[in-house]
Amino acid sequence: MISRTPACLSGILGGACWVARFALDDAGVVAADGQIGTALRWAGLTWLALALFAAGVGLTARSMLALRLVVGVCVALLGYTALSLLYPATGESLGDALFGGVTILVSLVVWWRGRRRDHHPHGSHAADG
């Protein structure tokens, strides 16, 4: 089973790479299609693919391995499809940055909710009812 924390960190790192690529290009520091921009794009893509795959595997945590792998690949492909639909409306660099920003937010929320749930003992709210 893939732990939630590495999956969320992958999403945060991948999104940060894509947001940084856009911000550096927008500020005129680094060209998005230059060496550093290309390295940030591929690094972000790798981290985000891992995060999406891990999210898919996490959806089917108690299923057999083959099903977990298929769902992991399908979730990664679904993310790619969403990104490809975003490009015509925003362009490549801005689309990557928006996708990366949303991924950062979702990863932070999932990680935070998981931490909060892990800190509450089971049955601590039983006396509330």
PyRosetta script that sets phi, psi and omega in degrees:
from pyrosetta import init, pose_from_sequence

init()
pose = pose_from_sequence("MISRTPACLSGILGGACWVARFALDDAGVVAADGQIGTALRWAGLTWLALALFAAGVGLTARSMLALRLVVGVCVALLGYTALSLLYPATGESLGDALFGGVTILVSLVVWWRGRRRDHHPHGSHAADG")
pose.set_psi(1, 140.0)
pose.set_omega(1, -180.0)
pose.set_phi(2, -89.5)
pose.set_psi(2, 130.3)
pose.set_omega(2, -179.4)
pose.set_phi(3, -71.3)
pose.set_psi(3, 150.5)
pose.set_omega(3, -178.6)
pose.set_phi(4, -67.0)
pose.set_psi(4, -39.8)
pose.set_omega(4, -175.1)
pose.set_phi(5, -61.7)
pose.set_psi(5, -49.6)
pose.set_omega(5, 177.6)
pose.set_phi(6, -62.9)
pose.set_psi(6, -34.7)
pose.set_omega(6, 178.3)
pose.set_phi(7, -64.6)
pose.set_psi(7, -43.9)
pose.set_omega(7, 179.3)
pose.set_phi(8, -67.4)
pose.set_psi(8, -39.5)
pose.set_omega(8, 177.7)
pose.set_phi(9, -64.0)
pose.set_psi(9, -36.4)
pose.set_omega(9, 176.2)
pose.set_phi(10, -62.3)
pose.set_psi(10, -43.0)
pose.set_omega(10, 177.9)
pose.set_phi(11, -64.0)
pose.set_psi(11, -39.9)
pose.set_omega(11, 179.4)
pose.set_phi(12, -66.7)
pose.set_psi(12, -45.8)
pose.set_omega(12, -179.8)
pose.set_phi(13, -65.5)
pose.set_psi(13, -43.5)
pose.set_omega(13, 179.3)
pose.set_phi(14, -64.1)
pose.set_psi(14, -45.1)
pose.set_omega(14, 177.8)
pose.set_phi(15, -63.3)
pose.set_psi(15, -39.2)
pose.set_omega(15, 179.4)
pose.set_phi(16, -63.9)
pose.set_psi(16, -37.6)
pose.set_omega(16, 177.4)
pose.set_phi(17, -61.4)
pose.set_psi(17, -44.3)
pose.set_omega(17, -177.4)
pose.set_phi(18, -73.1)
pose.set_psi(18, -36.8)
pose.set_omega(18, 176.7)
pose.set_phi(19, -67.7)
pose.set_psi(19, -41.2)
pose.set_omega(19, 178.5)
pose.set_phi(20, -63.5)
pose.set_psi(20, -39.9)
pose.set_omega(20, 178.6)
pose.set_phi(21, -59.9)
pose.set_psi(21, -45.5)
pose.set_omega(21, 179.5)
pose.set_phi(22, -66.5)
pose.set_psi(22, -44.6)
pose.set_omega(22, -177.3)
pose.set_phi(23, -64.6)
pose.set_psi(23, -41.6)
pose.set_omega(23, 179.3)
pose.set_phi(24, -66.7)
pose.set_psi(24, -37.5)
pose.set_omega(24, 177.9)
pose.set_phi(25, -69.8)
pose.set_psi(25, -41.3)
pose.set_omega(25, -179.6)
pose.set_phi(26, -65.3)
pose.set_psi(26, -35.0)
pose.set_omega(26, 178.7)
pose.set_phi(27, -80.2)
pose.set_psi(27, -9.2)
pose.set_omega(27, 179.8)
pose.set_phi(28, 80.9)
pose.set_psi(28, 14.3)
pose.set_omega(28, -179.0)
pose.set_phi(29, -80.9)
pose.set_psi(29, -45.5)
pose.set_omega(29, -177.8)
pose.set_phi(30, -135.2)
pose.set_psi(30, 136.0)
pose.set_omega(30, 176.6)
pose.set_phi(31, -75.3)
pose.set_psi(31, 138.0)
pose.set_omega(31, -178.6)
pose.set_phi(32, -63.0)
pose.set_psi(32, -29.5)
pose.set_omega(32, 179.4)
pose.set_phi(33, -99.5)
pose.set_psi(33, 9.5)
pose.set_omega(33, 176.0)
pose.set_phi(34, -81.1)
pose.set_psi(34, -173.2)
pose.set_omega(34, -177.2)
pose.set_phi(35, -64.3)
pose.set_psi(35, -46.7)
pose.set_omega(35, -178.2)
pose.set_phi(36, -69.6)
pose.set_psi(36, -41.3)
pose.set_omega(36, 177.5)
pose.set_phi(37, -61.5)
pose.set_psi(37, -41.3)
pose.set_omega(37, 177.9)
pose.set_phi(38, -66.7)
pose.set_psi(38, -40.3)
pose.set_omega(38, 178.1)
pose.set_phi(39, -64.1)
pose.set_psi(39, -40.5)
pose.set_omega(39, 177.4)
pose.set_phi(40, -65.5)
pose.set_psi(40, -37.5)
pose.set_omega(40, 179.8)
pose.set_phi(41, -65.2)
pose.set_psi(41, -46.2)
pose.set_omega(41, -178.0)
pose.set_phi(42, -71.4)
pose.set_psi(42, -36.4)
pose.set_omega(42, 176.7)
pose.set_phi(43, -64.7)
pose.set_psi(43, -44.6)
pose.set_omega(43, 177.7)
pose.set_phi(44, -62.0)
pose.set_psi(44, -42.0)
pose.set_omega(44, 178.9)
pose.set_phi(45, -61.1)
pose.set_psi(45, -41.6)
pose.set_omega(45, 179.6)
pose.set_phi(46, -64.2)
pose.set_psi(46, -48.8)
pose.set_omega(46, 179.7)
pose.set_phi(47, -62.5)
pose.set_psi(47, -42.1)
pose.set_omega(47, -178.7)
pose.set_phi(48, -68.9)
pose.set_psi(48, -37.6)
pose.set_omega(48, 176.7)
pose.set_phi(49, -62.3)
pose.set_psi(49, -42.1)
pose.set_omega(49, 176.8)
pose.set_phi(50, -63.0)
pose.set_psi(50, -41.6)
pose.set_omega(50, -179.6)
pose.set_phi(51, -65.1)
pose.set_psi(51, -44.1)
pose.set_omega(51, -179.9)
pose.set_phi(52, -66.9)
pose.set_psi(52, -41.2)
pose.set_omega(52, 177.3)
pose.set_phi(53, -61.6)
pose.set_psi(53, -45.0)
pose.set_omega(53, 179.8)
pose.set_phi(54, -64.6)
pose.set_psi(54, -36.8)
pose.set_omega(54, 177.2)
pose.set_phi(55, -63.4)
pose.set_psi(55, -41.5)
pose.set_omega(55, 177.8)
pose.set_phi(56, -65.3)
pose.set_psi(56, -42.0)
pose.set_omega(56, 177.7)
pose.set_phi(57, -64.0)
pose.set_psi(57, -37.7)
pose.set_omega(57, 179.2)
pose.set_phi(58, -66.4)
pose.set_psi(58, -25.5)
pose.set_omega(58, 178.5)
pose.set_phi(59, -68.0)
pose.set_psi(59, -26.4)
pose.set_omega(59, -177.4)
pose.set_phi(60, -121.4)
pose.set_psi(60, 48.6)
pose.set_omega(60, -171.3)
pose.set_phi(61, -61.8)
pose.set_psi(61, -28.7)
pose.set_omega(61, -175.8)
pose.set_phi(62, -104.4)
pose.set_psi(62, 13.6)
pose.set_omega(62, -179.8)
pose.set_phi(63, -95.2)
pose.set_psi(63, 174.6)
pose.set_omega(63, 178.7)
pose.set_phi(64, -70.1)
pose.set_psi(64, 158.6)
pose.set_omega(64, -172.0)
pose.set_phi(65, -57.7)
pose.set_psi(65, -42.8)
pose.set_omega(65, -177.9)
pose.set_phi(66, -60.6)
pose.set_psi(66, -41.3)
pose.set_omega(66, 179.1)
pose.set_phi(67, -66.7)
pose.set_psi(67, -40.6)
pose.set_omega(67, 178.4)
pose.set_phi(68, -61.3)
pose.set_psi(68, -42.1)
pose.set_omega(68, 179.6)
pose.set_phi(69, -65.6)
pose.set_psi(69, -42.0)
pose.set_omega(69, 179.5)
pose.set_phi(70, -63.8)
pose.set_psi(70, -45.3)
pose.set_omega(70, 179.9)
pose.set_phi(71, -65.5)
pose.set_psi(71, -38.4)
pose.set_omega(71, 177.2)
pose.set_phi(72, -60.2)
pose.set_psi(72, -44.9)
pose.set_omega(72, 178.7)
pose.set_phi(73, -66.4)
pose.set_psi(73, -40.7)
pose.set_omega(73, -179.6)
pose.set_phi(74, -64.5)
pose.set_psi(74, -39.5)
pose.set_omega(74, 178.4)
pose.set_phi(75, -66.3)
pose.set_psi(75, -40.2)
pose.set_omega(75, 176.8)
pose.set_phi(76, -62.6)
pose.set_psi(76, -41.7)
pose.set_omega(76, 177.8)
pose.set_phi(77, -67.5)
pose.set_psi(77, -34.3)
pose.set_omega(77, 176.1)
pose.set_phi(78, -64.4)
pose.set_psi(78, -40.3)
pose.set_omega(78, 175.5)
pose.set_phi(79, -62.9)
pose.set_psi(79, -41.2)
pose.set_omega(79, 177.8)
pose.set_phi(80, -63.4)
pose.set_psi(80, -39.7)
pose.set_omega(80, 178.8)
pose.set_phi(81, -64.5)
pose.set_psi(81, -43.6)
pose.set_omega(81, 177.9)
pose.set_phi(82, -61.5)
pose.set_psi(82, -40.5)
pose.set_omega(82, 179.2)
pose.set_phi(83, -65.7)
pose.set_psi(83, -41.4)
pose.set_omega(83, -179.7)
pose.set_phi(84, -67.9)
pose.set_psi(84, -27.9)
pose.set_omega(84, 175.4)
pose.set_phi(85, -76.6)
pose.set_psi(85, -22.5)
pose.set_omega(85, 179.8)
pose.set_phi(86, -78.9)
pose.set_psi(86, -30.8)
pose.set_omega(86, -175.2)
pose.set_phi(87, -58.4)
pose.set_psi(87, -45.4)
pose.set_omega(87, -178.7)
pose.set_phi(88, -61.9)
pose.set_psi(88, -30.3)
pose.set_omega(88, -177.6)
pose.set_phi(89, -83.4)
pose.set_psi(89, -29.9)
pose.set_omega(89, -172.1)
pose.set_phi(90, -119.6)
pose.set_psi(90, -19.6)
pose.set_omega(90, -170.8)
pose.set_phi(91, 92.1)
pose.set_psi(91, 164.7)
pose.set_omega(91, -173.3)
pose.set_phi(92, -67.4)
pose.set_psi(92, -50.9)
pose.set_omega(92, -174.4)
pose.set_phi(93, -66.4)
pose.set_psi(93, -46.5)
pose.set_omega(93, 178.8)
pose.set_phi(94, -68.4)
pose.set_psi(94, -38.1)
pose.set_omega(94, 176.9)
pose.set_phi(95, -61.1)
pose.set_psi(95, -43.1)
pose.set_omega(95, 176.5)
pose.set_phi(96, -61.3)
pose.set_psi(96, -43.5)
pose.set_omega(96, -178.3)
pose.set_phi(97, -65.3)
pose.set_psi(97, -41.5)
pose.set_omega(97, 177.9)
pose.set_phi(98, -64.7)
pose.set_psi(98, -45.1)
pose.set_omega(98, 178.5)
pose.set_phi(99, -62.3)
pose.set_psi(99, -42.3)
pose.set_omega(99, 178.2)
pose.set_phi(100, -65.1)
pose.set_psi(100, -40.5)
pose.set_omega(100, 178.7)
pose.set_phi(101, -64.5)
pose.set_psi(101, -43.1)
pose.set_omega(101, 177.6)
pose.set_phi(102, -64.1)
pose.set_psi(102, -40.1)
pose.set_omega(102, 178.9)
pose.set_phi(103, -64.0)
pose.set_psi(103, -39.4)
pose.set_omega(103, 176.7)
pose.set_phi(104, -60.6)
pose.set_psi(104, -47.9)
pose.set_omega(104, -179.0)
pose.set_phi(105, -61.8)
pose.set_psi(105, -46.7)
pose.set_omega(105, -179.9)
pose.set_phi(106, -63.6)
pose.set_psi(106, -42.1)
pose.set_omega(106, 179.7)
pose.set_phi(107, -62.9)
pose.set_psi(107, -41.8)
pose.set_omega(107, 178.6)
pose.set_phi(108, -64.8)
pose.set_psi(108, -41.6)
pose.set_omega(108, 179.4)
pose.set_phi(109, -65.0)
pose.set_psi(109, -45.5)
pose.set_omega(109, 180.0)
pose.set_phi(110, -63.8)
pose.set_psi(110, -42.9)
pose.set_omega(110, -179.7)
pose.set_phi(111, -64.9)
pose.set_psi(111, -44.2)
pose.set_omega(111, -178.9)
pose.set_phi(112, -65.7)
pose.set_psi(112, -43.2)
pose.set_omega(112, 178.9)
pose.set_phi(113, -64.7)
pose.set_psi(113, -37.3)
pose.set_omega(113, 177.1)
pose.set_phi(114, -66.0)
pose.set_psi(114, -38.9)
pose.set_omega(114, 177.9)
pose.set_phi(115, -66.9)
pose.set_psi(115, -42.2)
pose.set_omega(115, 179.6)
pose.set_phi(116, -63.6)
pose.set_psi(116, -40.8)
pose.set_omega(116, -179.7)
pose.set_phi(117, -67.4)
pose.set_psi(117, -36.1)
pose.set_omega(117, 179.9)
pose.set_phi(118, -69.7)
pose.set_psi(118, -26.3)
pose.set_omega(118, -177.7)
pose.set_phi(119, -85.2)
pose.set_psi(119, -16.6)
pose.set_omega(119, 178.9)
pose.set_phi(120, -88.5)
pose.set_psi(120, 123.6)
pose.set_omega(120, 176.2)
pose.set_phi(121, -65.3)
pose.set_psi(121, 147.9)
pose.set_omega(121, 179.1)
pose.set_phi(122, -62.9)
pose.set_psi(122, 132.3)
pose.set_omega(122, 177.6)
pose.set_phi(123, 84.8)
pose.set_psi(123, 9.9)
pose.set_omega(123, -177.8)
pose.set_phi(124, -70.0)
pose.set_psi(124, -21.6)
pose.set_omega(124, 179.2)
pose.set_phi(125, -98.1)
pose.set_psi(125, 8.4)
pose.set_omega(125, -178.7)
pose.set_phi(126, -66.1)
pose.set_psi(126, -31.2)
pose.set_omega(126, -179.6)
pose.set_phi(127, -75.1)
pose.set_psi(127, -15.2)
pose.set_omega(127, -179.3)
pose.set_phi(128, -71.8)
pose.set_psi(128, -26.3)
pose.set_omega(128, -174.1)
pose.set_phi(129, -80.9)
pose.dump_pdb("model.pdb")
